């Protein structure tokens, strides 16, 4: 753990990196001021996103309520090591969650552990909790839950373009060449991993000034994502789960989120009148933050 990076009257933040499958992942540990032992919320972002993309706003709010927070970048993203850059792979990400959980358990002054994920990360916390029954609670915010339902939303034309691009990237990978990239987000008339009307403006609004993030990811994600279905793990989640569904989501079918929540024994489903990217800013952010904070403090701080 390095020297202190950020401090306010209510919390501190220090670097706390860890190793996942031999690669360094960058982490930030937030601690409430004056706390000896606290629960911790481990946080990870969504598709091709970095920890700086509006997640500190959530983390700082949780820390001010007396919760420690561990916020990390996946391998190949942000301040973490690994190449090729921006390699989106849900199975690698879930392995990073496993490593992050193991790392947090080694930190002093840590009690109960909760997981918080948004979008693609919302699916990851469902899988991670199913595989780690000692987790005390999860928050899945506008979660990606089923590749089959997502494919049905983007249409045949975009699906075909995706498989062509993915095939080009896989061929380049097996011939030891640099990746074939596709845009992460674009307008509806341009192919990208996400190109619904809300996607480009909503995603780009999350990126902080001065970021070096590039709007691209290796196209092989089209194949790995097609095999990823967090909904199939839902019945194995034993801890309390808060599932926040956006009713106007253009990327994730609300019915799939409802179905996923129904398979978790102790799930609370909250229906929100927003689109996929609304929850990170403005009044929608304030709304979901209160719901999430109430849930986390109830299950981590107030539970006997």
N, C-alpha and C positions, 0 to 999 in steps of 0.2 A: 504494500500500500504506500503510495507516494505522499508528498506533502499536500496539505490542504489546498483545494482548488477554489472553493466557494464557501462563503459564510454569510449568514444573516443572523438576526437576533433570535430566530426560531429554529434554524437548522444549519448543519454543516454538510459539505459535499467533498468527498475525496475520491481520487482515482483508486480503483480496485480491480485490476485485470485478472484474467484467469485463462487457463488453457483448455481448448476444446479440440480433441482429436489431433493434438500436436500443434495447433495454431493458437496464437494469442488473441483473445477477445477483450475488447476494451469495456470496462465497467465503471460506473459511478455509484458510490454508496452515499446515500443521504441519511443523516442521523438527526433526530430531533434534539434540540439543544438541551443539555443536562440529563439526557436519558441514560440509564445504566443498562437496562435490557429492554428490548422492544420486539414486537413482531416485525416482519419485513415483507414488503410487497416487491416481488421480482417482476420487472416490466420489459417487454420486448415489442417491437413495432411490426408493421405490416409489410406488404409486398414491395421489395426493393428499397425500403425506407431505412433511414438512419435514426439513431436515438435522439438527435437534436431536432427532429421534425415534430415539434410541439409537445413531445412527451415530457420535457422538463416542467412544463406548466402543470401537468398532472402530478408529477413526482413531488414538486415543491409543495403543492396543496396537501398531499397526503402527509408529507413530513411535518407540516405545520399542525397537523391533527394528532401528532404523537406516534406516527408510523415510520419505521425505517423503510427505505426504498433502495432497491438495486436495479439500476437501469443499464442495459448493455446493448452493444452492437453485435450482430451476427458476424460470423467469419466472412471475410471478403467485403465488408461494408464499413463505412465510416472510419473510425479510428482503430478498428481491428485489422489484423494482418490477413493475408490470404489473397491468392490470385486464381482465376481471373476476377477482376473487380465486378461487383454487383451481380455475383452469381446467386440467383434465387433458386433455392432447392428446399422444399418443405421438410424433407427427411434430414438434411444437414441442419436446418434450423432447429428441429426438435432435439437433435443431438446436442446443439448448443444450449438449449433450455436445460437439458439434463446436466450438462457441465456447469451451468450457472447455478443450479440448485445445489449441486455438490459443493461448489465454491462457497456459496452463502452459508452453508452449514458449518464451514470451518471458521467463520468470522466470530469474534467475541461479542457477547451481548445480544445475541439473536435468539428470539423465541419462535413463535409460530411463523409459518411461511405461507404466503398467498401468491398466486400468479395473476398477472394482469396482461392481457394481450389485445391488440386492436387489429381488425381486418384479418389479414393472413395470420397475424400473431394471435388473434382471437381463436382461430382453429388450433394453433399450436398449443395453447394452454389447455384446451380440452384433451388433446392427446397426451400432453405431459402429465396432467393430473390423473388420467386413467392409468398411466404407468407408474405414478408415484402416489400411492394411497395415503401417505402421511401428510400430503398437502392439506392445509386447513380451509382454504377457500380459493375460488377463481372468479375473475371478472373477464368476460369475453365480450368485447365492445364491437358492434357491427361485424360479427365473425364470419370468416370464410369457413363454411362447414361441409361443402359437397361439390367436388369438381363436376359431377354429372349435371347438377342443376345450373351451375355457372356456365357450362358449355351450351346448355339449352338456351341461355339468355343472349349469348353473343352471336348466334346465328351460324348457318352453314358456311357462308362466304368467309367470315373472319376465322372460323375454325380451320378451313382449308388453307388459308394463308398462314395460319399459325403452324400447321403441320409441315408445310413446305419450308418455312423459315427454320423450324426446329430440326428438320432433316439436314438442311445446309449446315447448321451449327454442329450437329453430331458428326457429320462427315469431316468437318474441319477439326473437331476434337480428336477423332481417331487417326487423323493424319498429322497430328501434332502441330496444328496451325492455330493462330489466334481466333477467338470466337467470332461467330456471326451474331451481331447484336440486333435487337429490335428495340423500338422505343418502349419505355415503361408506360408513358401516357401520351395521348395525342387527341386531336379533335376527331369527331366521328368519321370524317372522310379520309383519315390516314390510319393505316394499320398500326396497332400497338397492343401491348398486353392489356391495357385498359384504354378504351376509346369511346366510352359512352359520353353523352353531352356534359355530364358533371365532372368527368374524370380529370381532364388536363387542368382546368382552373382550380378545382378542389385540391388536387395533389400539389400543384406548384405553390399554392398559398401556404403550405406547411413548411416549405423549405426556408430556413433562416438566411438572412443577408450574409454574404461572404462564404456560403457553402461551396465546396468544390464538387458536389454531387453531379453526376452526369445522367441525363435522361436516356438510359439504355441498360439492357441486361442481356446476357447470352440467351439465344432463342431456345436452347434445350429445355428451358423451363416448361415449354408447352407439353412436353412428354412427361416430365416428373409431376407436374401439377395435375395432369389427367388421372394419375393413379392415387391422388391424395384425397381422402374422404374422412375428415375428423368426425363426421356424424356416426361412423361405425364404431367409434371409441366411446361415444357419449354414455352408453349404459354402464360403463366401467368407472365413471366418475362418481366417487362416494362423498366428496365434500360439498358444502354449500356452493352453488354456482349462480352468479348474476349474469344473465344473458341480455344484452341490449340490442334490440332489433330495430333497424331503420325501415320504416314502412315505405319510404320513397326510394329505397336503395336500387340503383340501376345495375349493380354488379353482383349482388347476392339476393337470391329469391327469399323474401320474407317467410314463405311457407316452409322452406328448408330449415331456416333458423328456428321456427316454431317446432318443427318436427324434432330437431336436435334437442331443444330444451325439454321436450316431452319425454325424452329417453333418459334424462338425468334425474335421478330420484329426488334430489334436494335442490331443484333449480327454481330461480325466480326469473321469469321472462318479463322484460319491460319493453313495451311497444312505443317507439318514438316517432313523431311526425316529421322526420328529417330524411335527407338523402345520405349517401355513404360518407361524404366528407364534411358534413355540417357539424359533426360532434366535436371537432377540434377547436372551434373558434366561436366567439360571440355568445349569444344567449343560449344556443344549443350546448356549447361547452359548459357554461355555468349550470345548466340543467343536469347534464349527465354527470358532471363532477360531484354535485350534491348527492345524487343517487348512489354513485360509486363510493363516495366517502362514507355515507351512512352505512352502507353494506359492509365495507371493510372494517370500520371501527366497531360495528356491532359484533362481527364474527371474530375479530382479532383482539380487540381491547376490552370489550364488555362481556364476552362469553366467559362463563365460569369453567 
